[in-house]
């Protein structure tokens, strides 16, 4: 990507405000021939109700309608993004599962689009969608622009994660010691504190001490929740 809008590329790596970073993403998307874009970020925690942030320059009326109808829960692009990192080009066939949603989006001028999701080491998911109301995306255009769009998807996610993770998911900032990680790994395997003590040649009291420290650092209610959080955040890998 060297030589491709160097100023914007530097901004993606250094900006510390999510709204300002999104403005850069919008500018880059428009330089690639699209009118609108949205970026969504979803944290893996809490497991039962992940936090979601959505930044978009879609028409205000569509933003209001999307929120009012709870379309986030049924949007086929979001559903695809949670299951695959493969990019998708919007089409009638792709939206077969929700024709009403597709027809309504088109009525707001969102007729042509492309989307791809991304994930980082903390299991935080991001997705970039771009759209326009004009000409369909041809095979030639797709070959020419998809690498840049995929790269922008990843860079936007890395930038947004850097800015937002500590605020939305403070558990990701926890620093477990090597021993705490070792004890939590064995806990994840279903071992009791007594068994872990035998495996690591430490006292049961010491094993429980490390578990308690991990629970506190991860802001978890108990050791089961702590193990789940540590695993989902990539701390036990």
Secondary structure, DSSP 8 states (H G I E B T S, - for coil): -TTS-HHHHHHHHH---HHHHHHHHHHHHHHTT-SEEEEEEE-S-STTS--EEEEE-S-HHHHHHHHHTTGGGT-HHHHHHHH--S-EE--TTTTGGGHHHHHHHHHTT--EEEEEEEE-TT--EEEEEEEESSS---HHHHHHHHHHHHHHHHHHHHHHHHHHHHHH-GGGG----HHHHHHHHHHHTT--HHHHHHHHTS-HHHHHHHHHHHHHHTT-SSHHHHHHHHHHTTTT-
